[in-house]
Amino acid sequence: MAERERWAQEPDPAPDPAPEAAPCERCKGPVTGPLGYDLEFAPPEDGRHCPACRTDLRQQYPTLRQAVFGRRSRSK
């Protein structure tokens, strides 16, 4: 009975904070993109870059290695 009263008097522990998404590797902004950004035209998420940086990277000219061997995704 005394244990029930003790538990009733103690406040609940604070909930764990939500994990923050990793920042964009290129611009350090949120990977999900700024509010209001139209995700329809952005390349698919890669977990490393925000929509604006993914669009910029997609529009860059390929390097000589990429032109010869093709663009490969880094899957490590």
C-alpha positions as a Markdown table, in Angstrom:
| # | Residue | x | y | z |
|---|---|---|---|---|
| 1 | Met | 0.0 | 0.0 | 0.0 |
| 2 | Ala | 2.8 | 2.4 | 0.9 |
| 3 | Glu | 4.5 | 1.6 | -2.4 |
| 4 | Arg | 1.4 | 2.5 | -4.4 |
| 5 | Glu | 1.2 | 5.9 | -2.6 |
| 6 | Arg | 4.9 | 6.6 | -3.3 |
| 7 | Trp | 4.4 | 5.8 | -7.1 |
| 8 | Ala | 1.3 | 8.0 | -7.1 |
| 9 | Gln | 3.2 | 11.0 | -5.6 |
| 10 | Glu | 6.2 | 10.8 | -7.9 |
| 11 | Pro | 5.9 | 12.6 | -11.2 |
| 12 | Asp | 6.2 | 10.7 | -14.5 |
| 13 | Pro | 9.7 | 10.9 | -16.0 |
| 14 | Ala | 10.1 | 13.4 | -18.8 |
| 15 | Pro | 9.6 | 11.7 | -22.3 |
| 16 | Asp | 12.7 | 11.2 | -24.4 |
| 17 | Pro | 13.2 | 14.0 | -26.9 |
| 18 | Ala | 12.5 | 13.1 | -30.5 |
| 19 | Pro | 15.7 | 12.2 | -32.4 |
| 20 | Glu | 16.8 | 15.0 | -34.7 |
| 21 | Ala | 17.4 | 14.3 | -38.3 |
| 22 | Ala | 21.0 | 14.5 | -39.5 |
| 23 | Pro | 21.8 | 17.7 | -41.2 |
| 24 | Cys | 22.5 | 17.9 | -44.9 |
| 25 | Glu | 26.1 | 17.1 | -45.7 |
| 26 | Arg | 26.4 | 20.0 | -48.1 |
| 27 | Cys | 24.6 | 22.9 | -46.6 |
| 28 | Lys | 24.0 | 21.7 | -43.0 |
| 29 | Gly | 20.2 | 22.4 | -43.4 |
| 30 | Pro | 17.5 | 19.8 | -42.5 |
| 31 | Val | 17.5 | 16.8 | -44.8 |
| 32 | Thr | 13.7 | 17.0 | -45.0 |
| 33 | Gly | 14.0 | 20.4 | -46.7 |
| 34 | Pro | 12.8 | 23.9 | -45.7 |
| 35 | Leu | 9.1 | 24.4 | -45.1 |
| 36 | Gly | 7.2 | 25.1 | -48.2 |
| 37 | Tyr | 9.7 | 23.4 | -50.5 |
| 38 | Asp | 8.0 | 21.5 | -53.4 |
| 39 | Leu | 9.3 | 18.0 | -53.0 |
| 40 | Glu | 7.5 | 16.8 | -56.2 |
| 41 | Phe | 10.4 | 18.0 | -58.4 |
| 42 | Ala | 13.3 | 17.0 | -56.1 |
| 43 | Pro | 15.2 | 13.8 | -56.7 |
| 44 | Pro | 14.4 | 10.9 | -54.3 |
| 45 | Glu | 15.7 | 11.1 | -50.8 |
| 46 | Asp | 19.2 | 9.7 | -50.2 |
| 47 | Gly | 19.3 | 10.4 | -46.4 |
| 48 | Arg | 22.4 | 12.7 | -46.9 |
| 49 | His | 21.2 | 15.8 | -48.7 |
| 50 | Cys | 18.3 | 18.2 | -48.5 |
| 51 | Pro | 16.0 | 18.5 | -51.6 |
| 52 | Ala | 17.7 | 21.7 | -52.8 |
| 53 | Cys | 21.2 | 20.1 | -52.7 |
| 54 | Arg | 19.9 | 16.9 | -54.3 |
| 55 | Thr | 18.6 | 19.0 | -57.2 |
| 56 | Asp | 21.8 | 21.0 | -57.5 |
| 57 | Leu | 23.9 | 17.8 | -57.4 |
| 58 | Arg | 21.7 | 16.2 | -60.1 |
| 59 | Gln | 22.2 | 19.2 | -62.4 |
| 60 | Gln | 26.0 | 19.4 | -62.1 |
| 61 | Tyr | 28.1 | 18.2 | -65.0 |
| 62 | Pro | 29.5 | 14.7 | -64.4 |
| 63 | Thr | 33.2 | 14.3 | -63.6 |
| 64 | Leu | 35.4 | 12.5 | -66.1 |
| 65 | Arg | 35.3 | 9.3 | -64.0 |
| 66 | Gln | 31.4 | 9.5 | -63.9 |
| 67 | Ala | 31.3 | 10.2 | -67.7 |
| 68 | Val | 33.5 | 7.1 | -68.4 |
| 69 | Phe | 32.2 | 4.7 | -65.8 |
| 70 | Gly | 28.7 | 6.0 | -65.2 |
| 71 | Arg | 27.2 | 7.5 | -62.0 |
| 72 | Arg | 27.2 | 4.9 | -59.2 |
| 73 | Ser | 25.4 | 5.3 | -55.9 |
| 74 | Arg | 27.5 | 5.0 | -52.8 |
| 75 | Ser | 26.0 | 2.0 | -51.0 |
| 76 | Lys | 28.1 | 1.5 | -47.9 |
